[in-house]
Each structure stands twice: as C-alpha cells, then as structure tokens.
Amino acid sequence: MMWTEGQLEKQILAKYTRQIDAELLERTFKQALETVNRDPATPRDAISSTARLTADLGLADRAAVNTTPADAFFDNSYIDKIKPSAFYKELWR
C-alpha cells in the first residue's frame, strides 16, 4: 500500500509524527520508499550485527554470542514457504 497510495501514507506519517510541514513529510516519505525492504525475510548479517552490538553494550553474554550461530536467533522458514506463492509480488504491486 505504501508504494501505491502515497497520500494516505503521508497523512498517517503526519498524524504519528505530529508534523505539518508538507515538504518535510514528502522528503521523509520518499526516504522511506527508498529504504523499506520489500522482502520480509530477516537478513542473517543483520542478526549477526545486532548480536555483536548487544554483546558490546553488555546486554548479552559475549561468549554466548560468539558461540551461538546467528540462525538460532531467527526463523525465515515461514517466509520461505510463502515466497513461491507470489503473495509478496502481489502485495507490492
């Protein structure tokens, strides 16, 4: 919907950011279109980076982070099952 409606999304953005500057809302919306990933799968590298960061911040045990495979923190299997159905292709058109 974000890629097809536009005006509705800007209204929602304005509501929740309490922003009324039309130019700023337009720039923010365009930035979101460029950065939002249409693939809902969790990238392995993102999990690895997050795990390392939590260890660096002392929020997770460094030894556990270093010995636990990143795949143990997420599961893309349900997304992988949906992808062949063309659901996401239809969703983003």
C-alpha positions as CSV (number, residue, x, y, z in Angstrom):
1,M,0.0,0.0,0.0
2,M,2.8,2.4,0.8
3,W,4.0,2.2,-2.8
4,T,0.6,2.7,-4.4
5,E,-1.3,5.1,-2.2
6,G,1.1,7.8,-1.2
7,Q,-1.3,10.5,0.0
8,L,-2.8,8.2,2.7
9,E,0.6,7.2,3.9
10,K,1.7,10.9,4.2
11,Q,-1.4,11.6,6.2
12,I,-0.6,8.7,8.6
13,L,3.0,9.9,8.8
14,A,1.8,13.4,9.7
15,K,-0.5,12.1,12.3
16,Y,2.0,10.0,14.2
17,T,5.0,12.3,13.8
18,R,2.8,15.4,14.5
19,Q,4.4,17.1,11.6
20,I,2.6,19.6,9.3
21,D,5.5,20.7,7.1
22,A,4.4,19.3,3.7
23,E,8.0,19.4,2.2
24,L,9.4,17.5,5.2
25,L,6.7,14.9,5.0
26,E,7.3,14.5,1.3
27,R,11.1,14.0,1.8
28,T,10.5,11.6,4.7
29,F,8.1,9.6,2.6
30,K,10.5,9.4,-0.3
31,Q,13.3,8.3,2.0
32,A,11.0,5.6,3.4
33,L,10.2,4.3,-0.1
34,E,13.9,4.0,-0.8
35,T,14.9,2.3,2.4
36,V,12.0,0.0,3.3
37,N,12.8,-3.5,2.2
38,R,10.1,-5.3,0.4
39,D,11.5,-8.7,1.3
40,P,10.3,-9.6,4.8
41,A,13.0,-12.2,5.4
42,T,15.4,-11.4,8.2
43,P,18.9,-10.9,6.8
44,R,21.5,-13.1,8.6
45,D,24.0,-10.3,8.6
46,A,21.5,-8.0,10.4
47,I,21.1,-10.6,13.2
48,S,24.8,-11.1,13.5
49,S,25.4,-7.4,13.8
50,T,22.7,-7.0,16.3
51,A,24.0,-9.9,18.4
52,R,27.6,-8.4,18.4
53,L,26.2,-5.0,19.3
54,T,24.2,-6.3,22.3
55,A,27.4,-8.1,23.5
56,D,29.5,-4.9,23.0
57,L,26.9,-3.0,25.1
58,G,27.0,-5.6,27.8
59,L,23.4,-6.6,27.1
60,A,24.3,-10.2,26.1
61,D,27.0,-12.6,27.2
62,R,29.9,-12.2,24.7
63,A,30.8,-15.9,24.9
64,A,27.2,-16.9,24.2
65,V,27.0,-14.5,21.2
66,N,30.3,-15.8,19.8
67,T,29.4,-19.5,20.1
68,T,25.7,-19.3,19.0
69,P,25.1,-19.4,15.3
70,A,23.1,-16.4,14.0
71,D,20.5,-18.8,12.6
72,A,19.5,-19.7,16.2
73,F,18.1,-16.2,16.7
74,F,15.6,-16.1,13.8
75,D,13.5,-18.3,11.5
76,N,12.7,-17.4,7.9
77,S,11.2,-20.8,7.1
78,Y,7.6,-19.4,7.2
79,I,8.5,-16.6,4.8
80,D,10.4,-19.1,2.5
81,K,7.2,-21.1,2.3
82,I,5.1,-18.1,1.3
83,K,7.5,-16.7,-1.3
84,P,6.8,-19.2,-4.1
85,S,3.0,-18.4,-3.9
86,A,3.7,-14.9,-5.3
87,F,2.0,-13.4,-2.3
88,Y,4.7,-10.8,-1.8
89,K,4.9,-9.9,-5.5
90,E,1.1,-9.2,-5.5
91,L,1.4,-7.3,-2.2
92,W,3.9,-4.8,-3.6
93,R,2.4,-4.2,-7.0
